[in-house]
Amino acid sequence: MLYCDAGTALWRRMVALGELHGPDAAPLRRTRLIDVVREVAVAAEQERDHELIGLWYGFGCETLLGGPAGCPFDVDELAEMPAVRDLRSIVRRTDALPIARRSPYAVPVESADRHDLETWWWQL
């Protein structure tokens, strides 16, 4: 048996030689963190794990949707993203926002602008 991580030089060589077939040889694609977190939240809701949902939502939009320069989207764009809509719905249904607010990433929104990304994120 030989184990190699998908995407490594060895993996690419084995694919090129035809040693890997089917899904094992499928080209890798980038998955956004928010899409992964949505899937985690869906599963956590089924398991009634509100703590896990809150912990993930607590990372905030800058972490879940941003990069080194911060979140590249505005409020309207975020509101239209299926993964964001789904995640926010799950947080509402499970009342996980109080758990998320305990996060060190939580931003106090009392004095923020209504159109600010962080304000929008923390006010469901």
Secondary structure as the mmCIF struct_conf table of DSSP 4:
data_model
#
loop_
_struct_conf.conf_type_id
_struct_conf.id
_struct_conf.beg_label_comp_id
_struct_conf.beg_label_asym_id
_struct_conf.beg_label_seq_id
_struct_conf.end_label_comp_id
_struct_conf.end_label_asym_id
_struct_conf.end_label_seq_id
TURN_TY1_P TURN_TY1_P1 ALA A 6 GLY A 7
BEND BEND1 THR A 8 THR A 8
HELX_RH_AL_P HELX_RH_AL_P1 ALA A 9 ALA A 16
TURN_TY1_P TURN_TY1_P2 LEU A 17 GLY A 18
BEND BEND2 LEU A 20 LEU A 20
HELX_RH_3T_P HELX_RH_3T_P1 GLY A 22 ALA A 25
BEND BEND3 ALA A 26 ALA A 26
HELX_LH_PP_P HELX_LH_PP_P1 PRO A 27 LEU A 28
HELX_RH_AL_P HELX_RH_AL_P2 LEU A 33 GLN A 46
TURN_TY1_P TURN_TY1_P3 GLU A 47 ARG A 48
HELX_RH_AL_P HELX_RH_AL_P3 HIS A 50 TYR A 57
TURN_TY1_P TURN_TY1_P4 GLY A 58 PHE A 59
HELX_RH_AL_P HELX_RH_AL_P4 GLY A 60 LEU A 65
STRN STRN1 GLY A 67 GLY A 67
TURN_TY1_P TURN_TY1_P5 PRO A 68 ALA A 69
STRN STRN2 GLY A 70 GLY A 70
HELX_RH_AL_P HELX_RH_AL_P5 VAL A 75 GLU A 80
HELX_RH_AL_P HELX_RH_AL_P6 PRO A 82 THR A 94
TURN_TY1_P TURN_TY1_P6 ASP A 95 ASP A 95
HELX_RH_AL_P HELX_RH_AL_P7 LEU A 97 ARG A 101
TURN_TY1_P TURN_TY1_P7 ARG A 102 ARG A 102
BEND BEND4 SER A 103 SER A 103
TURN_TY1_P TURN_TY1_P8 PRO A 104 TYR A 105
TURN_TY1_P TURN_TY1_P9 GLU A 110 SER A 111
BEND BEND5 ALA A 112 ALA A 112
TURN_TY1_P TURN_TY1_P10 ARG A 114 HIS A 115
HELX_RH_AL_P HELX_RH_AL_P8 LEU A 117 TRP A 122
#
